[in-house]
């Protein structure tokens, strides 16, 4: 019967892929082979996030520092900047500064609402390359995009 066989096949496939990942895949291609990092730091960040999300703590003003501005031939503006993370006191020093890129239309019609999308990375996304492609698609519809570098990735990654 198909409905009984499907969960069995799914479980079997899961075990096969688990075996391949654990015993056949070279160590250098596996995620988190050296552990998850300092658990105490992760606990402090999680605790602060819970305080902010519950309303028990607030985040102060964030001061943006702009580094570069490029007008790109495709008709958009690419700005680079950074700010100090509101969680800087509970993050490793390398992760305290949040770098980001803003993609915005070179022209905006007067009276149109400003639409902004924040493009967060997927697992292993160390640079803005993939998200910049998505941003260019959204720019075609007049949507401005912000591409941040999240903690522990790219230029915010602490030394191993």
N, C-alpha and C positions, 0 to 999 in steps of 0.2 A: 504494500500500500504506500502511495507516494507521501502522504502526510507523516507517516511514521519514519520513512526512510530519510527524509530531508534533514531532520535534526541530527540523525546518526551520521549522515554524510558531512554535515557542517562540523560536528564535533571531531570527526576523523580528520578532516582537512585542517582544522585548527591545530590538532596535535602534530600533524605532518609539518606544517609551517613552523610550529614551535621547535620541533626537532631540528629542522634545517637552520633556523636562526641560532639555536644554541650550540649545535655541534658541527655544522658544515660551513656556515658563513664565517669568513675570516674576521677576527676580532676588530680590525680597524674599520669595518663597515657596520658595526653594531652601535646602537645608541646607548649612552650612559654606561659604558663599559668600566669606567673608573668611579662609578657611583653618581649620586645626585648632587654632590657638593656639600656645603656646610648646612646641616639641618637646622642649626640654631638660627642662622640668617633667614632661612626660608620661614621658620616659625615666627620671627619678628616681623617679616613682611606680611605674612598672613594675618597676624594679630592686628597690625596697623590697618590693613585693608578692611578687616571686620569692623574696627572702630569707626572708620570713615563711612563705610556703607551703612552702618546702623545709625549714624548721625551723632555718635558719641565723640567724634573728633572731626575737625575740619582741615581742609587743605588751604594754605595761604595763597596769596597771589603768586602767579608764575610769571617770571620775567623772561621774555623771549629775546635771544641774541641772534641777530641775522648775520650770516657770514658772506654768502654770495647770492647774486641774482643774475640769472641768465635768461635772455629772451631766445627761445628756441625757434628754429625755422618753421616748425609745425604750427606756429601760432599760439604758443602757450609760454608761460613764465615758470622757471624752475628756481625756487628759492631754497637755500640751505640755512639751517640754523640749529640752535640748541637751547635747552633750558635745564636748570637744576631740578632733578626729580623731587617731588614732595616726599618721597621715601628715601632720600639720600642718606639720612642718618641711620637707616637700617640695612642699607645695601653696601656691597663692597665698593671701595672708592672708584674703581673703573666703571661701575654701573651708575654712578651718581649723576652723570651728565647725560641727558637724553638728546641725542642728535635726531634730526628729522629733515625731511624734504617736503616742500609744499609745491604742488603743481596747480597753477591757476590759469584760467583763460587770459589771453593777452588783452581781450576786449570784453567788456560786460555791458549789455544794453541797460540804459538808465531805467530804473523802475523795476528791474527784475530782482527776484529774491535770490540771495546768495545761498547756494547749496554746497555743502561740504561733506565729504566722506573721509573717514579715517580708515586707512587700509592697514590692518594688522597682519603680521606675517603668519605663514603656516609653519609647521615644524621644519626646522633646518634652514629656514630662509634667512641667510646671513647678510644679504645685501638688499638693495631696493630694486634690483633688476626686474624681477617678476612683477612686483607691484607697480613699478613705473609703467609697464605695459598695460596693466589694468587702468591706471590713472589716465593714460592717453585715450583709452576708450571712453572713459567717463567725461573727460574734457570735451569730447566731441558733442556731448549733450549739455555742456556748460557747467559741469559739476567739478568744483575745486576738490583737490585731494591732498591729504596729509599722510605721509609715510614715515612713521616713527621707527627707530631702532629700539627694540625692547631689551630689557636688562638681560645680561649674560650672552648676548649675541653681537656679532659684528664688532664695532669699535667699543662696545660696552662689555665685552667678554673679559673677565679676569684671567690672568695667566694660569695655565694648568699646573 
